[in-house]
Amino acid sequence: MEYDLDLLVIGAGVAGLATGREVALSGRCVGILEKNRRYGLETSSRNSEVMHSGIHYPPGSLKALLCVEGNRLLYDYCADSGVLHRKTGKITLAVTPEEEKRLWLLYKTGLANGVKDIKLLGAERVKKMVPCVECRSGLFTGSTGILSAHGLMDSLYGDFLESGGIAGFGEEVTGIEKAGRGYRVATAAGRHYTSRVVINCAGLFSDRISGMISMATVRTYWAKGDYFGLGRTFGINMPVYPVPGRDYLGIHLTPDVGGGLKAGPDIEYVEKSDHPYPGENRGTSYSVDERKRERFFREVRRYLPSIREEDLSPAMFGIRSRLQGPGDGPRDFLISAPAPGFINLEGIDSPGLTSCLAIGKYARNIFDVIIREKR
Ligand SMILES: Cc1cc2nc3c(=O)[nH]c(=O)nc-3n(C[C@H](O)[C@H](O)[C@H](O)COP(=O)(O)OP(=O)(O)OC[C@H]3O[C@@H](n4cnc5c(N)ncnc54)[C@H](O)[C@@H]3O)c2cc1C
């Protein structure tokens, strides 16, 4: 059987674009199918746009490895490609003695993960860096930064096209069947594509796609995070985080490359829906819940006493695709091959943006092994 493609990528968020680019650069014939009218309209453009250092993930986990490697790759890539970014550093603040213990653990995790430029600082040193905050002590990570997620995706897509990649937009994948030693993929528009290898980078819908080829699918959850914009920046020029809780990083403050400052995200598990985000000619089931303003205010005031409730206005939301449900412990990225020639990316929540180039390389290695075996 003849295949049109060596690799078919389902989904054009950062994971799909980075993977498609990586394999296309090696001279392979790669296609990307995306259900929306363009790339990057879902979670990849609705996040904090932070390039994480890698202090939050258990040593040896894929999240730790791909975040630390991805952080390094992303700085080089942004500098070479002119993607708007800034190496700001980040401060994590302990406000209580109990939080100081957890800050120490975070420090040790960072060291174990090979995070460079990481320092525990007393309150005075913190105040010199970010005068408006109050804390008992802080953890500084110099490799944290911010970037334009849109700029990154524009650049990845440009590279993909220049390497001969082909993209189909408005192409929702609705069926996948085995065809010889590869796959035949059907879309809602009635078209079919054949490919030797398929990779599922469908973000919030990754379980739907994996369900098309395997009965044994992994359960995924949707965890929505709201953001409130701040009307003033308080002179904050680097991400400011509280010590993270068990389930999420806590309501933090992040400057963006455009000069704004936002607070969030929080976490709220929500029902799955066909339309997670607002788009052309259709609505969504979700919006930022204004009633959360008071809770955001209380959480941020713990470390930023000069904030007023009226500084906060509803801004945007993003939805994490996660393997853990409410109350479960943290889970790793899951990159697996549930059927021959089929690669699944599941649970690509944070730090998926930071890790995208490393995810692309990791997926390409699996692709190379599959192609070698198929010869
Ligand atoms: C609130 C929030 C804050 C975050 N902050 C950060 C951060 O600061 N730093 C960081 O590193 N990470 C962060 N993340 C995580 C990061 O945003 C994600 O890990 C990353 O964007 C996931 O990319 P993706 O390509 O897997 O998914 P997506 O961007 O969701 O892309 C998947 C694509 O697949 C398409 N698709 C789905 N089904 C089909 C189908 N049947 N056919 C064709 N196409 C389909 C979708 O339309 C979509 O475009 C955050 C996430 C959230 C929600």
The ligand as an SDF file (V2000), in Angstrom:
LIG
                    3D

 53 58  0  0  0  0  0  0  0  0999 V2000
   -4.6070   28.0650   32.4000 C   0  0  0  0  0  0  0  0  0  0  0  0
   -3.3660   27.4370   31.8220 C   0  0  0  0  0  0  0  0  0  0  0  0
   -2.1190   27.9990   32.0840 C   0  0  0  0  0  0  0  0  0  0  0  0
   -0.9580   27.4090   31.5630 C   0  0  0  0  0  0  0  0  0  0  0  0
    0.2430   28.0410   31.7320 N   0  0  0  0  0  0  0  0  0  0  0  0
    1.3550   27.4890   31.1740 C   0  0  0  0  0  0  0  0  0  0  0  0
    2.6050   28.1560   31.2830 C   0  0  0  0  0  0  0  0  0  0  0  0
    2.7100   29.2760   31.7680 O   0  0  0  0  0  0  0  0  0  0  0  0
    3.7040   27.5240   30.7960 N   0  0  0  0  0  0  0  0  0  0  0  0
    3.6410   26.2910   30.2120 C   0  0  0  0  0  0  0  0  0  0  0  0
    4.6800   25.7590   29.8590 O   0  0  0  0  0  0  0  0  0  0  0  0
    2.4570   25.6730   30.0400 N   0  0  0  0  0  0  0  0  0  0  0  0
    1.3150   26.2500   30.4810 C   0  0  0  0  0  0  0  0  0  0  0  0
    0.0990   25.6500   30.3110 N   0  0  0  0  0  0  0  0  0  0  0  0
    0.0400   24.3850   29.5560 C   0  0  0  0  0  0  0  0  0  0  0  0
    0.0660   24.5960   28.0500 C   0  0  0  0  0  0  0  0  0  0  0  0
   -0.7610   25.6550   27.6600 O   0  0  0  0  0  0  0  0  0  0  0  0
   -0.3660   23.2960   27.3790 C   0  0  0  0  0  0  0  0  0  0  0  0
    0.4070   22.2390   27.8960 O   0  0  0  0  0  0  0  0  0  0  0  0
   -0.1970   23.3120   25.8780 C   0  0  0  0  0  0  0  0  0  0  0  0
   -0.7460   24.4730   25.3170 O   0  0  0  0  0  0  0  0  0  0  0  0
   -0.8510   22.0770   25.2700 C   0  0  0  0  0  0  0  0  0  0  0  0
   -0.6750   22.1360   23.8730 O   0  0  0  0  0  0  0  0  0  0  0  0
   -1.3560   21.0750   22.9300 P   0  0  0  0  0  0  0  0  0  0  0  0
   -0.8110   21.2890   21.5790 O   0  0  0  0  0  0  0  0  0  0  0  0
   -1.2120   19.7180   23.5530 O   0  0  0  0  0  0  0  0  0  0  0  0
   -2.9260   21.3720   23.0240 O   0  0  0  0  0  0  0  0  0  0  0  0
   -3.8730   22.4840   22.2440 P   0  0  0  0  0  0  0  0  0  0  0  0
   -3.2450   23.8090   22.2230 O   0  0  0  0  0  0  0  0  0  0  0  0
   -5.1880   22.3490   22.9090 O   0  0  0  0  0  0  0  0  0  0  0  0
   -3.9160   21.9320   20.7880 O   0  0  0  0  0  0  0  0  0  0  0  0
   -4.6690   20.7830   20.4210 C   0  0  0  0  0  0  0  0  0  0  0  0
   -5.2500   21.0360   19.0550 C   0  0  0  0  0  0  0  0  0  0  0  0
   -5.8840   19.8420   18.5890 O   0  0  0  0  0  0  0  0  0  0  0  0
   -7.0160   20.2310   17.8360 C   0  0  0  0  0  0  0  0  0  0  0  0
   -7.9530   19.0970   17.7490 N   0  0  0  0  0  0  0  0  0  0  0  0
   -8.6450   18.5190   18.7510 C   0  0  0  0  0  0  0  0  0  0  0  0
   -9.4220   17.5220   18.2760 N   0  0  0  0  0  0  0  0  0  0  0  0
   -9.2130   17.4670   16.9370 C   0  0  0  0  0  0  0  0  0  0  0  0
   -9.7500   16.6550   15.8920 C   0  0  0  0  0  0  0  0  0  0  0  0
  -10.6530   15.6750   16.1240 N   0  0  0  0  0  0  0  0  0  0  0  0
   -9.3220   16.8640   14.6250 N   0  0  0  0  0  0  0  0  0  0  0  0
   -8.4000   17.8510   14.3440 C   0  0  0  0  0  0  0  0  0  0  0  0
   -7.9000   18.6650   15.3030 N   0  0  0  0  0  0  0  0  0  0  0  0
   -8.2800   18.4680   16.5910 C   0  0  0  0  0  0  0  0  0  0  0  0
   -7.5780   21.3910   18.6450 C   0  0  0  0  0  0  0  0  0  0  0  0
   -8.4710   22.1840   17.8790 O   0  0  0  0  0  0  0  0  0  0  0  0
   -6.3190   22.1160   19.0550 C   0  0  0  0  0  0  0  0  0  0  0  0
   -5.9680   23.1490   18.1590 O   0  0  0  0  0  0  0  0  0  0  0  0
   -1.0700   26.2190   30.8010 C   0  0  0  0  0  0  0  0  0  0  0  0
   -2.3270   25.6630   30.5330 C   0  0  0  0  0  0  0  0  0  0  0  0
   -3.4700   26.2760   31.0350 C   0  0  0  0  0  0  0  0  0  0  0  0
   -4.8200   25.7180   30.7030 C   0  0  0  0  0  0  0  0  0  0  0  0
  1  2  1  0
  2  3  1  0
  2 52  2  0
  3  4  2  0
  4  5  1  0
  4 50  1  0
  5  6  2  0
  6  7  1  0
  6 13  1  0
  7  8  2  0
  7  9  1  0
  9 10  1  0
 10 11  2  0
 10 12  1  0
 12 13  2  0
 13 14  1  0
 14 15  1  0
 14 50  1  0
 15 16  1  0
 16 17  1  0
 16 18  1  0
 18 19  1  0
 18 20  1  0
 20 21  1  0
 20 22  1  0
 22 23  1  0
 23 24  1  0
 24 25  2  0
 24 26  1  0
 24 27  1  0
 27 28  1  0
 28 29  2  0
 28 30  1  0
 28 31  1  0
 31 32  1  0
 32 33  1  0
 33 34  1  0
 33 48  1  0
 34 35  1  0
 35 36  1  0
 35 46  1  0
 36 37  1  0
 36 45  1  0
 37 38  2  0
 38 39  1  0
 39 40  1  0
 39 45  2  0
 40 41  1  0
 40 42  2  0
 42 43  1  0
 43 44  2  0
 44 45  1  0
 46 47  1  0
 46 48  1  0
 48 49  1  0
 50 51  2  0
 51 52  1  0
 52 53  1  0
M  END
$$$$
